[in-house]
Amino acid sequence: MPESTIVEIDAAARRLVAFIGDLARYAATRDDALARRSLCSPFSGLSNLDARAICVVARRGVVEAIERERIPLGHDASLASRRFARALGDLERAYRAQGATAREHVATVALAFELDATVVPAERAALAAAEIVAARYDAERPPGVAWEADELVRALERLARDARTADVETPRVPLLIREPEEPRIVKRRKAHFSASSLGTFAECERRWYYRYVCAAVEDRGSSASFYGTAFHWALERFHEDVPRADAAPVEVLERKLEAHLGTAFERFRSGFETNVEFELQRRRAKRTGRRYVAWFVERARAHPFSVIGTETSVELELDGYNFIGYIDRLDRDDATSAVTVVDYKTGSIAETADRYREKVARFLDFQLPFYYWARTNAGDRVTRLSLVPLKDASRDVAPIELEVVPFAGPRGYGGGAVGTIGIDELERARKKMVEIAASLADGPLERFPVTSDPEACTYCSYRLACRERPTRLEDRFGR
Ligand code: SF4
């Protein structure tokens, strides 16, 4: 049914329209300034006092600070802040989803912030008008062209400016009823790239498509993934307290890490399916934690160093493409001031230094090359890359360590945990990162082939949806 709406909006309703526009721009850019402005809006779900407290405390970004629960808030404010951060994540994923529309953005904002239930009548009229403006903008776009946040914001600004005289006539279509779409080429927006997203693409383009283009729902995570999340969380806090191994006797360090692990596991308790699973993983982490402390102390005795960063956010622009990520730990050597990039691995890990080099050479792992270039670009002299295994409580912690040299020798297939990696190899990885980013950003992309390696599918979240996945020989009769 066509519906005619004459819009009259007051100042508060204009703020609502601005809020919707800010969130659209945030979804497109993840700009922290927009997240802060949205947080301080009267529609964010938080009181002005709490919103400002978060803005003051959040150094690296408000969403990150909320997710890591760095801000001392009351129970209700804490829940509201997490709802806010989750809403921003939903909007971002919705923006990047294939076939997404501007109208869906407005509807998602309304749902995520429960605007229908909380706003006053004038604001409700503004919300309806914003939805109509967004629907009209969708209808006017050529087929196959993705909606752009800036264009929606300009349309909303016109709405706010001309509101009193706006007479908008647009059919209102129930949100969940869709016409079948014609197949069309996916147009990927320019965005930030993470090393792990490039690694996903290199391993299986179909998986990348499911995760980053469709924003497909993944499973909620396994006990193993929550074990990893809790361990990372605990180590971050442990090294904020203990940047040097000589800060206290080893028993004290063990107790400190154990306390942080205890807190971390309680925090992520709901991620474990049963109490038994929770208890098993917690005990595994405690035992691994003791081995970690032993390694930390021993290493510092041999080569004294300080931890100079934990969960350090890094950004790097390469040939016009932006890459982002977090480095688990950065160490600075006392004697040489050289920096080691440390990555914790709570899952499977390359068995030798040469095996890891092999993965880099085959473009299956971009993480350490990216961190190397990001920190080098920031002025550090990075001389070592280290992967620290935290999976097996029955073995001593023995990292894979790669010393960065101008040219490394040929790769072998034996070898130990310590080896070298050439700057020429890191440079090849850097060029490949740009190449993949360019193909993803500048598309259009027409097809996303499945991997040819059935091993890559073993723990893939999209196994059930992915009919073309390769099968192992032994599984062929089963399908
Ligand atoms: S199941 Fe295998 S082929 Fe399919 S998306 Fe996952 S990794 Fe790729």
Residues whose N, C-alpha, C, O or C-beta is under 5 A from the ligand:
A	BS01	SF4	C204 R206 R207 V450 T451 A456 C457 C460 Y462 R463 C466 R469 P470
